[in-house]
Amino acid sequence: MQLALQEADKAEQINEIPVGAIVVCNDEVIATGYNQSITLNDPSAHAEMIAIRQAGQVVNNYRLVDCTLYVTLEPCPMCAGLLVHSRIKRLVYGASDAKTGCCGSIMDLVQHPQLNHQIDVTSGVLAQECGDKLSAFFKRRRKEIKALKKEQKALQANG
């Protein structure tokens, strides 16, 4: 999870939501990813999506049956679906997501009994650190937006 947090730092450095992911197969990191939706103008460019795509290329297969995904935030519906389709064996995530989390929070897509693949899930690994990173990011963003609005209001008043 420490490596996933390092990936999240890369996202934050480019002003993306700080989520990072890594894929491990046979005790070896084979892929990494961090959020790049804004940078790439791609709503699917989540950390998990990028890492899973890279892992498929490394193992030369669209199925990752012996792999584990570590991600700093509970996957959304899109990413949870991706994990099921990739047949990833295990998911380990840090912070839960009460708004869009689909691995136990608002729903549990990755262990849904009607789907043809269920994933072993471990949640809450370094949850405080992962959650704090996200909270600090959004706090900073709200402060920046407030300052920008104040600046725009001042320009309009003078202008």
PyMOL commands that set and color helices and strands:
alter all, ss='L'
color gray80, all
select helices_A, chain A and resi 2-13+37-40+47-59+77-86+109-111+127-158
alter helices_A, ss='H'
color red, helices_A
select strands_A, chain A and resi 20-25+28-34+67-73+90-95+120-123
alter strands_A, ss='S'
color yellow, strands_A
deselect
rebuild
show_as cartoon
